[in-house]
Amino acid sequence: MNLPEINTSLFNRLRFILVETSRSGNIGAVARAMKTMGFSELVLVNPRFADALTDPEAVAFASGAQDILAGARIVGSIAEALEGCNYAAAVSARLREFSPPVAAPRALSAQLAASTELHAAVIFGNERFGLPNEIVEQCNVLINIPANAEYSSLNLSQAAQVVAYECRMAALDVSDAAPAASPIGFHGDAASLAQVDGMYAHLEQALVAIDFLDADNPKKLMPRLKRLFSRTGLETEEVNILRGIARHILAVAKK
């Protein structure tokens, strides 16, 4: 019996997420940028106006990419937007003290295209305020577009176009090269973002229980730990091990 071949192309594994977008035209323009590069999955988190996907300005700016708007979803939280993803990249021109590792779009795109186990999301913030720190700190990487330092202002759809273009080029390069997967070493399933967030919460409880973390004065311990783990590419079994350690700490602390 021949099993059906699973299409692991980056075109089927990459999700574009817009957070609290203020202008419907920008949503349509992002849909157009996505479609021109062959991507289709769009999710909106709490857009700041009603009928975000059917607003006349969104439809006009989509300019032939109305099917992307029609297939898009509107959700109420970043957690819901990231369901099913095991890798997230925040797009921001503003670097943070405790941000995840920083990468240019080209380097990140090559990684995503080559790593077929990654179901990734690229997250764009509000036009004026960008992404809040709490969302950036949940991500595996921060995408910083290397624009002119004297004038680095890109609007939302321009940033999405740059990222989509680089991802398309990387996906086509991988498809043309078709490298064989290395049989050496064990490769586990990448942990989902929900699993990693649950691990952080569990670990925080354990650290509070042994007085390593002061819940009333946490300072920057958890952001530093998130930054540390974001560099590792956690697998599901590794998350389970860390949660097992946290569970044992809590059990001992209760005795």
N, C-alpha and C positions, 0 to 999 in steps of 0.2 A: 504493500500500500504506500503510495507516494503522498507525503504530507505537503500541504500547500506552503509555498515559499512566503516567508514574512518579509515585507518591505521595510527595511530598517533605515531607509534614506533619511537624512536630516530634514527633508521636506515634510516628512510625516512625524517627526519627533520634536519639532520646535513650536513653541507657543509664544505668541506676543500678548503681553498683558499691559493694559493702560490703567493707571491708578488716578482716580478723581480728576479726570480730564474736564477742562472748563469750556472748551469750544468744540461744538459738534463737527465743524469743518475739519479740525485736526484728526478726529476719529476717521472721517471719510478719507482724508489724505493718507493716513497710516494704512488703511485697508488697500488703497491704491498702491502704496509702496510695497506692501506685502505681496500682492498679486503679481506685480511686475517681476518679482524675484521668485515666484513659485511657492509661496507660503500661504496658508489659509486659516490657521487657527488663531482666532482673536478673542480675548476675554477682557471685559471692562469691569473694573472695581469701582463701584459708587461714582459713576459719572455725575457731574454737578448740574444736570438738567434732565428734564423728562424726555422720553422718546429719543434717547441718544442715537439709536441705530436707524431710526426712520425720519429724523429731522431733515428737512429739505437741504440744509447746508451740508450735512453729512453725506447725503445721497449725491449732491452735486460735486463735492470734492472727491468722492470715490471714483467718479468718472469711468464707469465701466466695471468697477470692482464691487458692485452692489451685492454680488453673491457672497463676498466676504462678510459684508454687514449682515446679510440675512442669516448666515451661519454662526455669527458671533453670539457670545453669552454675556449677560450682565449678572454679576454676583455682588454679595454684600461685604466680602472680606478677602484679604489676600490669602488667607488659609484656604478658602474655597476655590480661589482662582488657581492655586498651586496643586490642587488635588490631582494625583496621578503623575506628578513631576518628581524627579529625584535629583534635579539640578536647577539652580536659579541664578540668573545673572542680573544685577541691578545696573541700569545705565544712568550715569551721573557725571556731570562736569565738576562736581564738588567732591573733593577727597575728604575722608573722615579719619579721625585719629585711630578709631578702632574698626575700620572697615575691613571686609574680607580682602584677600589678595586682589591687586589691580591688574587688569589685562587690557590690551588694545583689542578692538573687534577682530582683527585678522588672526591673532594668536588664539583667541577664544574660539573662533569659528572653526579653525583647524582641529582643535581638541574635540569640539562637539561632533564634527563630521566623522572623525575617526573612531570615536567611542560610541559604538552603536547601542550600548546598554543605557545611555543617558537619554532621558526624556526631559528636555530642558525648557525653561521659560526665560524669556528676556523681558524685564520689567521696566517700564517707563513711567515717570512720575508726572505730577501736575505741571502745567506749562510755567507757572509762576514760582511755585515752591519746591518743585522737584519731588524726590522721594524722602519720606521721613526716615530717621536713623533706625527705628525699630524694624523697618522692612529691609533696609540695606544690610543690617546685621544678621538677618535670617538667610542671606544669600551666600552662595559659594564663592562668588567673584563679583568684583565691581568693574564694569566696563567704562573705560575713560577714552573717548574719541580724541586722538591726538591732533587737535585743531590748532590754528594760529593762536599762540599764547596772548597776542595783543588783542585778539577779537575771536573768542572761542564760542560765540553764541550760535547754537543750532536750534531751530525750532523742533517741535516734537516729531513731525513727519520726516524732516531731514535726518534726524538721528536714527529713526526707524529705517529709513532708506539705506543709510550707511551700513547698519548692522545686517539688514536683510541681504544687501549686495555681497558683503563679505561671507555670509553664511552660504549663499548660493555658490560663490566661487569655490569655497572649501568643499561643499557637497559634490560639485561636479568634478573637482580634482580627485576626490576619494573614489568616486564612481569610475573615473577613467583608469585610475591606478589599480583599483580593486585589490589592495594588499591582503594577503592571507593572515588570518588571526594567529597569533603566536600560541602554540600548544603548551608552552613552558609556564609552569606556575599555576596556582589556583586563582581564579577570578570570580569572586562572589558577586551577587546582585547589589547594585548601588542602593543605599538606603533612600527611602522617599523623604521628602522634606518634612512631612508630617511625623515620620518616625524619628527623625533627628530632633525636631522640636520637642517631641515627647521625652526624648532622652535628656535634653537640656533641663526641662522642668523637673524630671526625676533626679538628676544630678544636683540641681539647686536645692531640692528638699533634703538630700543627703548631706550636703555641705552645711546647711543650716542646722541640721540635727546634731552634728559633731562640733558646732561652733566655729567652723572654719570660715563660714560666711555669716556676717551680721545682716539679717534681713532688714533691719532699720537703717543700716549704713552700708549698702552693698558695694559702693564705689564702682569700680570698673571690672570686677572679677569675672562676672558672667560674659560681658562683651569680649574680654580677653580670651576666655575659654572658647567662645564661639569662633573667634578669629583663628585660634589654634586648630580647632577641629575642621574648620572650613578648608584648611590646606591639605587635609589628609584624604579626602574622597572616601568617606565612611561607607562601609558595606553593611548590609542588613545584620549579618551575624556579629559584626563589630559593635553595632548599636545595641544588640541584645546582650553582649558581654558587659558593656558599660552600664546598662540598666540593671543587670544582675549584680554588679558591684554596688550600685546605688541601693538596690533592694537589701543587700546584706548589711550595708552600713546602717540603714534605717532600722533593720531588725536588731542589730547589736546596740544601737543607741537607745532603743526602747527598754532594754534589760536593766 
